[in-house]
Amino acid sequence: MFNFRSRTSLGGYWSVVLMNGLIWIALIVFMYISTSGGASVFPAPIEISQPVIPIVILVSWPFINIIPGLAMTVRRLHDIGKSGIYYLFALIPVAGLFIMIIFLTTPTLNPRMNRFGYRRQV
């Protein structure tokens, strides 16, 4: 979770991204149902009497995942033979997104060993 030195395979990375997306969707649905009752088409404004816990969880979820997500992306970059500093391409407004998608979908260049070590077979 906090390991920035090893490698992560293509399938391992995208399975975590998929699981994180499903959890995010479940949190949004849970917040909608618990705050608006799920009966109306337009969500009701949040009142003090409504549950605050789903909103707190929904807002804190990205902050909880910052370090593990960064570590996983750096390990994925290591798997294709790139340094973790390449993550800074994500800061480029539009082109950075496409560059990172290309990096993160590139197959492993050497499945056994590269300058970042051996990849564990999970």
C-alpha positions in Angstrom: 0.0 0.0 0.0 2.8 2.4 0.8 5.5 0.6 -1.2 7.0 2.9 -3.9 9.9 0.6 -4.8 8.6 -2.6 -6.4 6.5 -3.2 -9.5 2.8 -3.7 -10.3 1.5 -5.6 -13.3 -0.9 -4.2 -15.8 -3.8 -6.4 -14.6 -3.0 -5.8 -11.0 -3.1 -2.0 -11.5 -6.4 -1.9 -13.5 -8.2 -4.3 -11.1 -7.5 -2.0 -8.2 -8.7 1.0 -10.4 -11.9 -0.9 -11.2 -12.5 -1.8 -7.6 -11.9 1.7 -6.5 -14.4 3.0 -9.1 -17.1 0.5 -8.0 -16.6 1.6 -4.4 -16.9 5.2 -5.5 -20.2 4.5 -7.3 -21.5 2.6 -4.3 -20.7 5.5 -2.0 -22.5 7.9 -4.3 -25.6 5.7 -4.5 -25.5 5.2 -0.7 -25.2 9.0 -0.1 -28.1 9.7 -2.6 -30.4 7.2 -1.0 -29.6 8.2 2.6 -29.8 12.0 2.0 -32.8 12.3 -0.4 -34.7 9.2 0.2 -34.2 8.0 -3.4 -37.8 8.8 -4.1 -37.5 12.2 -5.9 -35.8 12.9 -9.3 -34.1 16.0 -7.9 -32.0 15.6 -4.7 -33.3 17.5 -1.8 -31.1 20.1 -0.2 -29.0 18.7 2.7 -30.5 19.5 6.1 -29.0 19.1 9.5 -31.4 16.3 10.4 -30.2 14.1 7.5 -27.3 11.7 7.9 -23.9 13.3 7.7 -21.8 10.1 7.7 -22.3 9.1 4.0 -21.3 12.6 3.0 -18.2 12.5 5.2 -17.2 9.2 3.8 -17.8 10.3 0.2 -15.7 13.5 0.7 -12.9 11.7 2.6 -12.6 8.7 0.2 -10.3 10.5 -2.3 -8.1 11.8 0.5 -7.8 8.3 1.9 -6.6 7.0 -1.5 -4.1 9.6 -2.4 -0.9 7.9 -1.1 -1.9 4.3 -2.0 -3.0 5.5 -5.5 0.2 7.4 -6.0 2.3 4.3 -4.8 0.4 2.0 -7.2 0.9 4.3 -10.1 4.6 4.7 -9.4 4.9 0.9 -9.2 3.1 0.6 -12.5 5.5 3.0 -14.1 8.4 1.0 -12.6 6.9 -2.1 -14.3 7.3 -0.5 -17.8 10.8 0.7 -17.0 10.0 4.3 -16.2 10.9 6.3 -13.1 8.3 7.5 -10.7 9.1 11.1 -11.7 7.2 10.4 -14.9 4.1 10.8 -12.8 4.6 14.5 -13.1 3.3 14.3 -16.7 -0.2 14.1 -15.1 0.2 17.8 -14.2 0.2 18.8 -17.8 -3.5 20.0 -18.4 -4.8 17.9 -21.3 -1.8 16.1 -22.9 -0.7 14.8 -19.5 -3.9 12.7 -19.2 -3.2 11.0 -22.6 0.5 10.5 -21.7 -0.4 8.8 -18.4 -3.1 6.6 -20.1 -0.5 5.5 -22.6 2.0 4.8 -19.8 -0.5 3.0 -17.6 -1.8 0.8 -20.5 1.6 -0.2 -21.8 2.4 -3.9 -21.4 5.3 -4.9 -19.3 8.5 -4.7 -21.2 10.4 -7.3 -19.2 8.3 -9.5 -17.0 11.2 -10.9 -15.0 13.7 -8.2 -14.2 14.3 -4.6 -14.9 16.3 -1.8 -13.1 13.5 -1.7 -10.5 13.8 -5.3 -9.5 11.8 -8.5 -10.0 8.0 -8.4 -10.3 6.2 -10.7 -7.9 3.8 -13.1 -9.6 0.5 -12.7 -7.8 
